[in-house]
Amino acid sequence: DGVTLLTWGPDTADGVTAQGVSAFVHGYVVSALSYNAADGKDVTPILAEPPLSMGELTTIVTSEEWFGE
């Protein structure tokens, strides 16, 4: 389909778990992250795991909505 995906995580550091997906599509990179804390790191997590799954993140970054189509 012409889309290249880069996925990472879930990784846990400083008690915060994060995961993300980037897509190279139409010559652009669209990225989305999800983590289980209100801020990036060195904070107390507010959820057991990131609220958006890898599948949901993939749907977000591969959406044609980014390109007005």
DAURPE-V272816 format. One record per helix or strand of 2 or more residues. SS is the DSSP state (a for helix, b for strand). FROM is the first residue (numbers start at 0). TO is the last residue. If there is no record, write none. Layout:
((SS,FROM,TO) (SS,FROM,TO))
This chain:
((b,3,12) (b,15,24) (b,27,34) (a,53,60) (a,63,66))
